[in-house]
Amino acid sequence: MTGKTTLADTMIVATGRSNVHVGAIADHLVKALREAGYPKPRVEGMPVCDWVLVDAGDAIVHIFRPEVRQFYNLEKLWSAGRPDEREPAKAG
């Protein structure tokens, strides 16, 4: 993500099999982050657990249920080059 945004240096996209699995992955991640010295990782989406975002500062982790991950398709969104790197549109 370096050079594409100032939000974070790293983005991780993961998939859980169900809402319960997504929540469990997020809980485990938050616990591991705290044990590693990140006192307050920010977490969004825990009540529903369709898509949970864990913000650990320089890294953002998205945890999705499969159909939600497919719908938002963050990999495609963030894999595109920066606007100044894209080829110019051809005149019709």
mmCIF file as gemmi writes it, N, C-alpha and C atoms, coordinates in Angstrom:
data_model
loop_
_atom_site.group_PDB
_atom_site.id
_atom_site.type_symbol
_atom_site.label_atom_id
_atom_site.label_alt_id
_atom_site.label_comp_id
_atom_site.label_asym_id
_atom_site.label_entity_id
_atom_site.label_seq_id
_atom_site.pdbx_PDB_ins_code
_atom_site.Cartn_x
_atom_site.Cartn_y
_atom_site.Cartn_z
_atom_site.occupancy
_atom_site.B_iso_or_equiv
_atom_site.pdbx_formal_charge
_atom_site.auth_seq_id
_atom_site.auth_asym_id
_atom_site.pdbx_PDB_model_num
ATOM 1 N N . MET Axp A 1 ? 0.81 -1.183 0 1 0 ? 1 A 1
ATOM 2 C CA . MET Axp A 1 ? 0 0 0 1 0 ? 1 A 1
ATOM 3 C C . MET Axp A 1 ? 0.86 1.256 0 1 0 ? 1 A 1
ATOM 4 N N . THR Axp A 2 ? 2.145 1.052 0.222 1 0 ? 2 A 1
ATOM 5 C CA . THR Axp A 2 ? 3.041 2.19 0.203 1 0 ? 2 A 1
ATOM 6 C C . THR Axp A 2 ? 2.963 2.875 -1.151 1 0 ? 2 A 1
ATOM 7 N N . GLY Axp A 3 ? 2.771 4.174 -1.139 1 0 ? 3 A 1
ATOM 8 C CA . GLY Axp A 3 ? 2.66 4.938 -2.365 1 0 ? 3 A 1
ATOM 9 C C . GLY Axp A 3 ? 1.248 5.05 -2.891 1 0 ? 3 A 1
ATOM 10 N N . LYS Axp A 4 ? 0.309 4.274 -2.341 1 0 ? 4 A 1
ATOM 11 C CA . LYS Axp A 4 ? -1.08 4.332 -2.785 1 0 ? 4 A 1
ATOM 12 C C . LYS Axp A 4 ? -1.956 5.105 -1.811 1 0 ? 4 A 1
ATOM 13 N N . THR Axp A 5 ? -1.598 5.086 -0.538 1 0 ? 5 A 1
ATOM 14 C CA . THR Axp A 5 ? -2.389 5.764 0.482 1 0 ? 5 A 1
ATOM 15 C C . THR Axp A 5 ? -1.525 6.025 1.706 1 0 ? 5 A 1
ATOM 16 N N . THR Axp A 6 ? -1.951 6.97 2.508 1 0 ? 6 A 1
ATOM 17 C CA . THR Axp A 6 ? -1.266 7.234 3.772 1 0 ? 6 A 1
ATOM 18 C C . THR Axp A 6 ? -1.997 6.567 4.936 1 0 ? 6 A 1
ATOM 19 N N . LEU Axp A 7 ? -3.055 5.819 4.64 1 0 ? 7 A 1
ATOM 20 C CA . LEU Axp A 7 ? -3.824 5.152 5.698 1 0 ? 7 A 1
ATOM 21 C C . LEU Axp A 7 ? -2.997 4.128 6.455 1 0 ? 7 A 1
ATOM 22 N N . ALA Axp A 8 ? -2.216 3.349 5.72 1 0 ? 8 A 1
ATOM 23 C CA . ALA Axp A 8 ? -1.419 2.283 6.324 1 0 ? 8 A 1
ATOM 24 C C . ALA Axp A 8 ? -0.363 1.837 5.326 1 0 ? 8 A 1
ATOM 25 N N . ASP Axp A 9 ? 0.662 1.164 5.84 1 0 ? 9 A 1
ATOM 26 C CA . ASP Axp A 9 ? 1.695 0.611 4.969 1 0 ? 9 A 1
ATOM 27 C C . ASP Axp A 9 ? 1.295 -0.764 4.434 1 0 ? 9 A 1
ATOM 28 N N . THR Axp A 10 ? 0.505 -1.482 5.228 1 0 ? 10 A 1
ATOM 29 C CA . THR Axp A 10 ? 0.143 -2.856 4.894 1 0 ? 10 A 1
ATOM 30 C C . THR Axp A 10 ? -1.348 -3.073 5.081 1 0 ? 10 A 1
ATOM 31 N N . MET Axp A 11 ? -1.958 -3.804 4.143 1 0 ? 11 A 1
ATOM 32 C CA . MET Axp A 11 ? -3.344 -4.221 4.298 1 0 ? 11 A 1
ATOM 33 C C . MET Axp A 11 ? -3.4 -5.726 4.119 1 0 ? 11 A 1
ATOM 34 N N . ILE Axp A 12 ? -4.068 -6.378 5.043 1 0 ? 12 A 1
ATOM 35 C CA . ILE Axp A 12 ? -4.251 -7.821 4.988 1 0 ? 12 A 1
ATOM 36 C C . ILE Axp A 12 ? -5.738 -8.08 4.826 1 0 ? 12 A 1
ATOM 37 N N . VAL Axp A 13 ? -6.085 -8.946 3.887 1 0 ? 13 A 1
ATOM 38 C CA . VAL Axp A 13 ? -7.481 -9.316 3.663 1 0 ? 13 A 1
ATOM 39 C C . VAL Axp A 13 ? -7.599 -10.805 3.947 1 0 ? 13 A 1
ATOM 40 N N . ALA Axp A 14 ? -8.517 -11.154 4.849 1 0 ? 14 A 1
ATOM 41 C CA . ALA Axp A 14 ? -8.691 -12.547 5.256 1 0 ? 14 A 1
ATOM 42 C C . ALA Axp A 14 ? -10.173 -12.915 5.197 1 0 ? 14 A 1
ATOM 43 N N . THR Axp A 15 ? -10.444 -14.208 5.192 1 0 ? 15 A 1
ATOM 44 C CA . THR Axp A 15 ? -11.809 -14.698 5.12 1 0 ? 15 A 1
ATOM 45 C C . THR Axp A 15 ? -12.072 -15.694 6.238 1 0 ? 15 A 1
ATOM 46 N N . GLY Axp A 16 ? -13.217 -15.514 6.897 1 0 ? 16 A 1
ATOM 47 C CA . GLY Axp A 16 ? -13.713 -16.489 7.863 1 0 ? 16 A 1
ATOM 48 C C . GLY Axp A 16 ? -14.905 -17.197 7.265 1 0 ? 16 A 1
ATOM 49 N N . ARG Axp A 17 ? -15.194 -18.388 7.73 1 0 ? 17 A 1
ATOM 50 C CA . ARG Axp A 17 ? -16.269 -19.192 7.138 1 0 ? 17 A 1
ATOM 51 C C . ARG Axp A 17 ? -17.667 -18.744 7.54 1 0 ? 17 A 1
ATOM 52 N N . SER Axp A 18 ? -17.797 -18.037 8.66 1 0 ? 18 A 1
ATOM 53 C CA . SER Axp A 18 ? -19.099 -17.621 9.172 1 0 ? 18 A 1
ATOM 54 C C . SER Axp A 18 ? -18.914 -16.375 10.029 1 0 ? 18 A 1
ATOM 55 N N . ASN Axp A 19 ? -20.013 -15.797 10.477 1 0 ? 19 A 1
ATOM 56 C CA . ASN Axp A 19 ? -19.937 -14.633 11.364 1 0 ? 19 A 1
ATOM 57 C C . ASN Axp A 19 ? -19.165 -14.975 12.636 1 0 ? 19 A 1
ATOM 58 N N . VAL Axp A 20 ? -19.433 -16.156 13.18 1 0 ? 20 A 1
ATOM 59 C CA . VAL Axp A 20 ? -18.741 -16.585 14.401 1 0 ? 20 A 1
ATOM 60 C C . VAL Axp A 20 ? -17.245 -16.726 14.146 1 0 ? 20 A 1
ATOM 61 N N . HIS Axp A 21 ? -16.879 -17.302 13.012 1 0 ? 21 A 1
ATOM 62 C CA . HIS Axp A 21 ? -15.469 -17.488 12.673 1 0 ? 21 A 1
ATOM 63 C C . HIS Axp A 21 ? -14.775 -16.141 12.472 1 0 ? 21 A 1
ATOM 64 N N . VAL Axp A 22 ? -15.435 -15.223 11.76 1 0 ? 22 A 1
ATOM 65 C CA . VAL Axp A 22 ? -14.872 -13.878 11.556 1 0 ? 22 A 1
ATOM 66 C C . VAL Axp A 22 ? -14.632 -13.207 12.904 1 0 ? 22 A 1
ATOM 67 N N . GLY Axp A 23 ? -15.614 -13.275 13.801 1 0 ? 23 A 1
ATOM 68 C CA . GLY Axp A 23 ? -15.46 -12.681 15.129 1 0 ? 23 A 1
ATOM 69 C C . GLY Axp A 23 ? -14.329 -13.316 15.924 1 0 ? 23 A 1
ATOM 70 N N . ALA Axp A 24 ? -14.195 -14.632 15.828 1 0 ? 24 A 1
ATOM 71 C CA . ALA Axp A 24 ? -13.132 -15.336 16.555 1 0 ? 24 A 1
ATOM 72 C C . ALA Axp A 24 ? -11.754 -14.955 16.022 1 0 ? 24 A 1
ATOM 73 N N . ILE Axp A 25 ? -11.633 -14.85 14.699 1 0 ? 25 A 1
ATOM 74 C CA . ILE Axp A 25 ? -10.353 -14.423 14.108 1 0 ? 25 A 1
ATOM 75 C C . ILE Axp A 25 ? -9.999 -13.026 14.605 1 0 ? 25 A 1
ATOM 76 N N . ALA Axp A 26 ? -10.987 -12.123 14.589 1 0 ? 26 A 1
ATOM 77 C CA . ALA Axp A 26 ? -10.745 -10.746 15.039 1 0 ? 26 A 1
ATOM 78 C C . ALA Axp A 26 ? -10.356 -10.713 16.511 1 0 ? 26 A 1
ATOM 79 N N . ASP Axp A 27 ? -11.062 -11.461 17.351 1 0 ? 27 A 1
ATOM 80 C CA . ASP Axp A 27 ? -10.729 -11.509 18.784 1 0 ? 27 A 1
ATOM 81 C C . ASP Axp A 27 ? -9.307 -12.002 18.999 1 0 ? 27 A 1
ATOM 82 N N . HIS Axp A 28 ? -8.94 -13.064 18.297 1 0 ? 28 A 1
ATOM 83 C CA . HIS Axp A 28 ? -7.588 -13.625 18.426 1 0 ? 28 A 1
ATOM 84 C C . HIS Axp A 28 ? -6.539 -12.616 17.97 1 0 ? 28 A 1
ATOM 85 N N . LEU Axp A 29 ? -6.818 -11.934 16.873 1 0 ? 29 A 1
ATOM 86 C CA . LEU Axp A 29 ? -5.885 -10.927 16.353 1 0 ? 29 A 1
ATOM 87 C C . LEU Axp A 29 ? -5.706 -9.782 17.337 1 0 ? 29 A 1
ATOM 88 N N . VAL Axp A 30 ? -6.798 -9.276 17.883 1 0 ? 30 A 1
ATOM 89 C CA . VAL Axp A 30 ? -6.72 -8.171 18.842 1 0 ? 30 A 1
ATOM 90 C C . VAL Axp A 30 ? -5.921 -8.595 20.073 1 0 ? 30 A 1
ATOM 91 N N . LYS Axp A 31 ? -6.156 -9.808 20.56 1 0 ? 31 A 1
ATOM 92 C CA . LYS Axp A 31 ? -5.403 -10.311 21.715 1 0 ? 31 A 1
ATOM 93 C C . LYS Axp A 31 ? -3.912 -10.392 21.39 1 0 ? 31 A 1
ATOM 94 N N . ALA Axp A 32 ? -3.581 -10.922 20.21 1 0 ? 32 A 1
ATOM 95 C CA . ALA Axp A 32 ? -2.172 -11.04 19.807 1 0 ? 32 A 1
ATOM 96 C C . ALA Axp A 32 ? -1.526 -9.665 19.65 1 0 ? 32 A 1
ATOM 97 N N . LEU Axp A 33 ? -2.269 -8.709 19.099 1 0 ? 33 A 1
ATOM 98 C CA . LEU Axp A 33 ? -1.731 -7.35 18.952 1 0 ? 33 A 1
ATOM 99 C C . LEU Axp A 33 ? -1.441 -6.727 20.312 1 0 ? 33 A 1
ATOM 100 N N . ARG Axp A 34 ? -2.348 -6.889 21.254 1 0 ? 34 A 1
ATOM 101 C CA . ARG Axp A 34 ? -2.133 -6.34 22.605 1 0 ? 34 A 1
ATOM 102 C C . ARG Axp A 34 ? -0.919 -6.971 23.266 1 0 ? 34 A 1
ATOM 103 N N . GLU Axp A 35 ? -0.778 -8.298 23.097 1 0 ? 35 A 1
ATOM 104 C CA . GLU Axp A 35 ? 0.377 -8.992 23.671 1 0 ? 35 A 1
ATOM 105 C C . GLU Axp A 35 ? 1.679 -8.549 23.01 1 0 ? 35 A 1
ATOM 106 N N . ALA Axp A 36 ? 1.599 -8.092 21.755 1 0 ? 36 A 1
ATOM 107 C CA . ALA Axp A 36 ? 2.787 -7.64 21.023 1 0 ? 36 A 1
ATOM 108 C C . ALA Axp A 36 ? 3.095 -6.165 21.269 1 0 ? 36 A 1
ATOM 109 N N . GLY Axp A 37 ? 2.28 -5.515 22.109 1 0 ? 37 A 1
ATOM 110 C CA . GLY Axp A 37 ? 2.581 -4.134 22.462 1 0 ? 37 A 1
ATOM 111 C C . GLY Axp A 37 ? 1.715 -3.072 21.811 1 0 ? 37 A 1
ATOM 112 N N . TYR Axp A 38 ? 0.683 -3.478 21.076 1 0 ? 38 A 1
ATOM 113 C CA . TYR Axp A 38 ? -0.271 -2.51 20.525 1 0 ? 38 A 1
ATOM 114 C C . TYR Axp A 38 ? -1.422 -2.404 21.529 1 0 ? 38 A 1
ATOM 115 N N . PRO Axp A 39 ? -1.418 -1.37 22.368 1 0 ? 39 A 1
ATOM 116 C CA . PRO Axp A 39 ? -2.36 -1.334 23.486 1 0 ? 39 A 1
ATOM 117 C C . PRO Axp A 39 ? -3.83 -1.215 23.091 1 0 ? 39 A 1
ATOM 118 N N . LYS Axp A 40 ? -4.123 -0.49 22.035 1 0 ? 40 A 1
ATOM 119 C CA . LYS Axp A 40 ? -5.522 -0.27 21.688 1 0 ? 40 A 1
ATOM 120 C C . LYS Axp A 40 ? -5.76 -0.331 20.182 1 0 ? 40 A 1
ATOM 121 N N . PRO Axp A 41 ? -5.695 -1.528 19.597 1 0 ? 41 A 1
ATOM 122 C CA . PRO Axp A 41 ? -6.042 -1.595 18.176 1 0 ? 41 A 1
ATOM 123 C C . PRO Axp A 41 ? -7.511 -1.225 18.002 1 0 ? 41 A 1
ATOM 124 N N . ARG Axp A 42 ? -7.807 -0.457 16.973 1 0 ? 42 A 1
ATOM 125 C CA . ARG Axp A 42 ? -9.195 -0.048 16.73 1 0 ? 42 A 1
ATOM 126 C C . ARG Axp A 42 ? -9.909 -1.142 15.944 1 0 ? 42 A 1
ATOM 127 N N . VAL Axp A 43 ? -11.146 -1.424 16.357 1 0 ? 43 A 1
ATOM 128 C CA . VAL Axp A 43 ? -11.913 -2.506 15.749 1 0 ? 43 A 1
ATOM 129 C C . VAL Axp A 43 ? -13.283 -1.973 15.345 1 0 ? 43 A 1
ATOM 130 N N . GLU Axp A 44 ? -13.689 -2.288 14.132 1 0 ? 44 A 1
ATOM 131 C CA . GLU Axp A 44 ? -15.014 -1.918 13.628 1 0 ? 44 A 1
ATOM 132 C C . GLU Axp A 44 ? -15.699 -3.159 13.079 1 0 ? 44 A 1
ATOM 133 N N . GLY Axp A 45 ? -17.004 -3.268 13.294 1 0 ? 45 A 1
ATOM 134 C CA . GLY Axp A 45 ? -17.797 -4.329 12.688 1 0 ? 45 A 1
ATOM 135 C C . GLY Axp A 45 ? -18.023 -5.555 13.542 1 0 ? 45 A 1
ATOM 136 N N . MET Axp A 46 ? -17.615 -5.529 14.8 1 0 ? 46 A 1
ATOM 137 C CA . MET Axp A 46 ? -17.747 -6.724 15.639 1 0 ? 46 A 1
ATOM 138 C C . MET Axp A 46 ? -19.186 -7.139 15.943 1 0 ? 46 A 1
ATOM 139 N N . PRO Axp A 47 ? -20.129 -6.262 16.108 1 0 ? 47 A 1
ATOM 140 C CA . PRO Axp A 47 ? -21.462 -6.771 16.456 1 0 ? 47 A 1
ATOM 141 C C . PRO Axp A 47 ? -22.05 -7.704 15.395 1 0 ? 47 A 1
ATOM 142 N N . VAL Axp A 48 ? -21.827 -7.406 14.128 1 0 ? 48 A 1
ATOM 143 C CA . VAL Axp A 48 ? -22.427 -8.195 13.054 1 0 ? 48 A 1
ATOM 144 C C . VAL Axp A 48 ? -21.462 -9.268 12.554 1 0 ? 48 A 1
ATOM 145 N N . CYS Axp A 49 ? -20.194 -8.913 12.423 1 0 ? 49 A 1
ATOM 146 C CA . CYS Axp A 49 ? -19.12 -9.814 11.989 1 0 ? 49 A 1
ATOM 147 C C . CYS Axp A 49 ? -19.251 -10.295 10.545 1 0 ? 49 A 1
ATOM 148 N N . ASP Axp A 50 ? -19.877 -9.489 9.677 1 0 ? 50 A 1
ATOM 149 C CA . ASP Axp A 50 ? -19.824 -9.762 8.247 1 0 ? 50 A 1
ATOM 150 C C . ASP Axp A 50 ? -18.473 -9.327 7.706 1 0 ? 50 A 1
ATOM 151 N N . TRP Axp A 51 ? -18.01 -8.176 8.218 1 0 ? 51 A 1
ATOM 152 C CA . TRP Axp A 51 ? -16.738 -7.572 7.819 1 0 ? 51 A 1
ATOM 153 C C . TRP Axp A 51 ? -16.199 -6.866 9.05 1 0 ? 51 A 1
ATOM 154 N N . VAL Axp A 52 ? -15.089 -7.344 9.555 1 0 ? 52 A 1
ATOM 155 C CA . VAL Axp A 52 ? -14.454 -6.728 10.723 1 0 ? 52 A 1
ATOM 156 C C . VAL Axp A 52 ? -13.144 -6.111 10.268 1 0 ? 52 A 1
ATOM 157 N N . LEU Axp A 53 ? -12.929 -4.875 10.66 1 0 ? 53 A 1
ATOM 158 C CA . LEU Axp A 53 ? -11.697 -4.163 10.345 1 0 ? 53 A 1
ATOM 159 C C . LEU Axp A 53 ? -10.932 -3.968 11.641 1 0 ? 53 A 1
ATOM 160 N N . VAL Axp A 54 ? -9.658 -4.356 11.631 1 0 ? 54 A 1
ATOM 161 C CA . VAL Axp A 54 ? -8.773 -4.145 12.779 1 0 ? 54 A 1
ATOM 162 C C . VAL Axp A 54 ? -7.66 -3.223 12.312 1 0 ? 54 A 1
ATOM 163 N N . ASP Axp A 55 ? -7.583 -2.054 12.944 1 0 ? 55 A 1
ATOM 164 C CA . ASP Axp A 55 ? -6.585 -1.043 12.596 1 0 ? 55 A 1
ATOM 165 C C . ASP Axp A 55 ? -5.495 -1.063 13.65 1 0 ? 55 A 1
ATOM 166 N N . ALA Axp A 56 ? -4.305 -1.495 13.24 1 0 ? 56 A 1
ATOM 167 C CA . ALA Axp A 56 ? -3.169 -1.567 14.154 1 0 ? 56 A 1
ATOM 168 C C . ALA Axp A 56 ? -2.131 -0.504 13.806 1 0 ? 56 A 1
ATOM 169 N N . GLY Axp A 57 ? -2.581 0.613 13.252 1 0 ? 57 A 1
ATOM 170 C CA . GLY Axp A 57 ? -1.659 1.695 12.918 1 0 ? 57 A 1
ATOM 171 C C . GLY Axp A 57 ? -1.131 1.544 11.507 1 0 ? 57 A 1
ATOM 172 N N . ASP Axp A 58 ? 0.063 0.995 11.376 1 0 ? 58 A 1
ATOM 173 C CA . ASP Axp A 58 ? 0.666 0.837 10.052 1 0 ? 58 A 1
ATOM 174 C C . ASP Axp A 58 ? 0.111 -0.349 9.272 1 0 ? 58 A 1
ATOM 175 N N . ALA Axp A 59 ? -0.718 -1.159 9.924 1 0 ? 59 A 1
ATOM 176 C CA . ALA Axp A 59 ? -1.342 -2.306 9.255 1 0 ? 59 A 1
ATOM 177 C C . ALA Axp A 59 ? -2.845 -2.287 9.514 1 0 ? 59 A 1
ATOM 178 N N . ILE Axp A 60 ? -3.597 -2.567 8.46 1 0 ? 60 A 1
ATOM 179 C CA . ILE Axp A 60 ? -5.044 -2.685 8.567 1 0 ? 60 A 1
ATOM 180 C C . ILE Axp A 60 ? -5.405 -4.09 8.126 1 0 ? 60 A 1
ATOM 181 N N . VAL Axp A 61 ? -6.222 -4.767 8.93 1 0 ? 61 A 1
ATOM 182 C CA . VAL Axp A 61 ? -6.644 -6.128 8.621 1 0 ? 61 A 1
ATOM 183 C C . VAL Axp A 61 ? -8.157 -6.128 8.408 1 0 ? 61 A 1
ATOM 184 N N . HIS Axp A 62 ? -8.582 -6.629 7.254 1 0 ? 62 A 1
ATOM 185 C CA . HIS Axp A 62 ? -9.993 -6.796 6.93 1 0 ? 62 A 1
ATOM 186 C C . HIS Axp A 62 ? -10.297 -8.283 7.017 1 0 ? 62 A 1
ATOM 187 N N . ILE Axp A 63 ? -11.33 -8.643 7.778 1 0 ? 63 A 1
ATOM 188 C CA . ILE Axp A 63 ? -11.737 -10.046 7.897 1 0 ? 63 A 1
ATOM 189 C C . ILE Axp A 63 ? -13.193 -10.123 7.432 1 0 ? 63 A 1
ATOM 190 N N . PHE Axp A 64 ? -13.436 -10.89 6.394 1 0 ? 64 A 1
ATOM 191 C CA . PHE Axp A 64 ? -14.744 -10.963 5.76 1 0 ? 64 A 1
ATOM 192 C C . PHE Axp A 64 ? -15.345 -12.361 5.835 1 0 ? 64 A 1
ATOM 193 N N . ARG Axp A 65 ? -16.674 -12.429 5.73 1 0 ? 65 A 1
ATOM 194 C CA . ARG Axp A 65 ? -17.33 -13.662 5.325 1 0 ? 65 A 1
ATOM 195 C C . ARG Axp A 65 ? -17.128 -13.761 3.813 1 0 ? 65 A 1
ATOM 196 N N . PRO Axp A 66 ? -17.102 -14.968 3.223 1 0 ? 66 A 1
ATOM 197 C CA . PRO Axp A 66 ? -16.749 -15.113 1.802 1 0 ? 66 A 1
ATOM 198 C C . PRO Axp A 66 ? -17.581 -14.258 0.846 1 0 ? 66 A 1
ATOM 199 N N . GLU Axp A 67 ? -18.897 -14.251 0.999 1 0 ? 67 A 1
ATOM 200 C CA . GLU Axp A 67 ? -19.724 -13.501 0.043 1 0 ? 67 A 1
ATOM 201 C C . GLU Axp A 67 ? -19.559 -11.995 0.201 1 0 ? 67 A 1
ATOM 202 N N . VAL Axp A 68 ? -19.255 -11.537 1.405 1 0 ? 68 A 1
ATOM 203 C CA . VAL Axp A 68 ? -19.021 -10.11 1.623 1 0 ? 68 A 1
ATOM 204 C C . VAL Axp A 68 ? -17.683 -9.714 1.019 1 0 ? 68 A 1
ATOM 205 N N . ARG Axp A 69 ? -16.687 -10.578 1.173 1 0 ? 69 A 1
ATOM 206 C CA . ARG Axp A 69 ? -15.378 -10.304 0.554 1 0 ? 69 A 1
ATOM 207 C C . ARG Axp A 69 ? -15.507 -10.224 -0.962 1 0 ? 69 A 1
ATOM 208 N N . GLN Axp A 70 ? -16.262 -11.131 -1.538 1 0 ? 70 A 1
ATOM 209 C CA . GLN Axp A 70 ? -16.444 -11.133 -2.989 1 0 ? 70 A 1
ATOM 210 C C . GLN Axp A 70 ? -17.183 -9.873 -3.442 1 0 ? 70 A 1
ATOM 211 N N . PHE Axp A 71 ? -18.178 -9.444 -2.678 1 0 ? 71 A 1
ATOM 212 C CA . PHE Axp A 71 ? -18.956 -8.262 -3.046 1 0 ? 71 A 1
ATOM 213 C C . PHE Axp A 71 ? -18.101 -6.997 -3.065 1 0 ? 71 A 1
ATOM 214 N N . TYR Axp A 72 ? -17.3 -6.779 -2.009 1 0 ? 72 A 1
ATOM 215 C CA . TYR Axp A 72 ? -16.503 -5.555 -1.92 1 0 ? 72 A 1
ATOM 216 C C . TYR Axp A 72 ? -15.217 -5.629 -2.74 1 0 ? 72 A 1
ATOM 217 N N . ASN Axp A 73 ? -14.656 -6.809 -2.914 1 0 ? 73 A 1
ATOM 218 C CA . ASN Axp A 73 ? -13.498 -7.036 -3.785 1 0 ? 73 A 1
ATOM 219 C C . ASN Axp A 73 ? -12.376 -6.004 -3.557 1 0 ? 73 A 1
ATOM 220 N N . LEU Axp A 74 ? -11.942 -5.87 -2.319 1 0 ? 74 A 1
ATOM 221 C CA . LEU Axp A 74 ? -10.892 -4.895 -1.992 1 0 ? 74 A 1
ATOM 222 C C . LEU Axp A 74 ? -9.594 -5.15 -2.738 1 0 ? 74 A 1
ATOM 223 N N . GLU Axp A 75 ? -9.31 -6.404 -3.02 1 0 ? 75 A 1
ATOM 224 C CA . GLU Axp A 75 ? -8.072 -6.712 -3.739 1 0 ? 75 A 1
ATOM 225 C C . GLU Axp A 75 ? -8.048 -5.993 -5.086 1 0 ? 75 A 1
ATOM 226 N N . LYS Axp A 76 ? -9.154 -6.016 -5.796 1 0 ? 76 A 1
ATOM 227 C CA . LYS Axp A 76 ? -9.212 -5.346 -7.087 1 0 ? 76 A 1
ATOM 228 C C . LYS Axp A 76 ? -9.111 -3.838 -6.913 1 0 ? 76 A 1
ATOM 229 N N . LEU Axp A 77 ? -9.813 -3.307 -5.936 1 0 ? 77 A 1
ATOM 230 C CA . LEU Axp A 77 ? -9.795 -1.868 -5.687 1 0 ? 77 A 1
ATOM 231 C C . LEU Axp A 77 ? -8.379 -1.367 -5.406 1 0 ? 77 A 1
ATOM 232 N N . TRP Axp A 78 ? -7.655 -2.058 -4.533 1 0 ? 78 A 1
ATOM 233 C CA . TRP Axp A 78 ? -6.332 -1.594 -4.13 1 0 ? 78 A 1
ATOM 234 C C . TRP Axp A 78 ? -5.212 -2.071 -5.034 1 0 ? 78 A 1
ATOM 235 N N . SER Axp A 79 ? -5.489 -3.007 -5.951 1 0 ? 79 A 1
ATOM 236 C CA . SER Axp A 79 ? -4.427 -3.464 -6.841 1 0 ? 79 A 1
ATOM 237 C C . SER Axp A 79 ? -4.234 -2.528 -8.028 1 0 ? 79 A 1
ATOM 238 N N . ALA Axp A 80 ? -5.222 -1.683 -8.295 1 0 ? 80 A 1
ATOM 239 C CA . ALA Axp A 80 ? -5.086 -0.727 -9.399 1 0 ? 80 A 1
ATOM 240 C C . ALA Axp A 80 ? -3.959 0.252 -9.087 1 0 ? 80 A 1
ATOM 241 N N . GLY Axp A 81 ? -3.28 0.696 -10.122 1 0 ? 81 A 1
ATOM 242 C CA . GLY Axp A 81 ? -2.208 1.672 -9.949 1 0 ? 81 A 1
ATOM 243 C C . GLY Axp A 81 ? -2.74 3.01 -9.472 1 0 ? 81 A 1
ATOM 244 N N . ARG Axp A 82 ? -1.843 3.84 -9.009 1 0 ? 82 A 1
ATOM 245 C CA . ARG Axp A 82 ? -2.227 5.198 -8.626 1 0 ? 82 A 1
ATOM 246 C C . ARG Axp A 82 ? -2.717 5.926 -9.863 1 0 ? 82 A 1
ATOM 247 N N . PRO Axp A 83 ? -3.567 6.937 -9.689 1 0 ? 83 A 1
ATOM 248 C CA . PRO Axp A 83 ? -4.104 7.643 -10.867 1 0 ? 83 A 1
ATOM 249 C C . PRO Axp A 83 ? -3.029 8.135 -11.824 1 0 ? 83 A 1
ATOM 250 N N . ASP Axp A 84 ? -1.884 8.585 -11.318 1 0 ? 84 A 1
ATOM 251 C CA . ASP Axp A 84 ? -0.839 9.091 -12.206 1 0 ? 84 A 1
ATOM 252 C C . ASP Axp A 84 ? -0.061 7.957 -12.887 1 0 ? 84 A 1
ATOM 253 N N . GLU Axp A 85 ? -0.297 6.702 -12.493 1 0 ? 85 A 1
ATOM 254 C CA . GLU Axp A 85 ? 0.37 5.554 -13.092 1 0 ? 85 A 1
ATOM 255 C C . GLU Axp A 85 ? -0.481 4.877 -14.156 1 0 ? 85 A 1
ATOM 256 N N . ARG Axp A 86 ? -1.764 5.166 -14.2 1 0 ? 86 A 1
ATOM 257 C CA . ARG Axp A 86 ? -2.663 4.51 -15.152 1 0 ? 86 A 1
ATOM 258 C C . ARG Axp A 86 ? -2.422 5.046 -16.546 1 0 ? 86 A 1
ATOM 259 N N . GLU Axp A 87 ? -2.684 4.177 -17.514 1 0 ? 87 A 1
ATOM 260 C CA . GLU Axp A 87 ? -2.548 4.611 -18.901 1 0 ? 87 A 1
ATOM 261 C C . GLU Axp A 87 ? -3.672 5.58 -19.221 1 0 ? 87 A 1
ATOM 262 N N . PRO Axp A 88 ? -3.394 6.598 -20.003 1 0 ? 88 A 1
ATOM 263 C CA . PRO Axp A 88 ? -4.449 7.53 -20.366 1 0 ? 88 A 1
ATOM 264 C C . PRO Axp A 88 ? -5.51 6.845 -21.219 1 0 ? 88 A 1
ATOM 265 N N . ALA Axp A 89 ? -6.745 7.295 -21.048 1 0 ? 89 A 1
ATOM 266 C CA . ALA Axp A 89 ? -7.848 6.729 -21.825 1 0 ? 89 A 1
ATOM 267 C C . ALA Axp A 89 ? -7.647 7.089 -23.293 1 0 ? 89 A 1
ATOM 268 N N . LYS Axp A 90 ? -7.961 6.129 -24.149 1 0 ? 90 A 1
ATOM 269 C CA . LYS Axp A 90 ? -7.839 6.359 -25.59 1 0 ? 90 A 1
ATOM 270 C C . LYS Axp A 90 ? -9.06 7.116 -26.092 1 0 ? 90 A 1
ATOM 271 N N . ALA Axp A 91 ? -8.821 8.068 -26.951 1 0 ? 91 A 1
ATOM 272 C CA . ALA Axp A 91 ? -9.927 8.839 -27.539 1 0 ? 91 A 1
ATOM 273 C C . ALA Axp A 91 ? -10.711 7.952 -28.49 1 0 ? 91 A 1
ATOM 274 N N . GLY Axp A 92 ? -12.031 8.065 -28.418 1 0 ? 92 A 1
ATOM 275 C CA . GLY Axp A 92 ? -12.906 7.192 -29.169 1 0 ? 92 A 1
ATOM 276 C C . GLY Axp A 92 ? -13.072 7.571 -30.533 1 0 ? 92 A 1
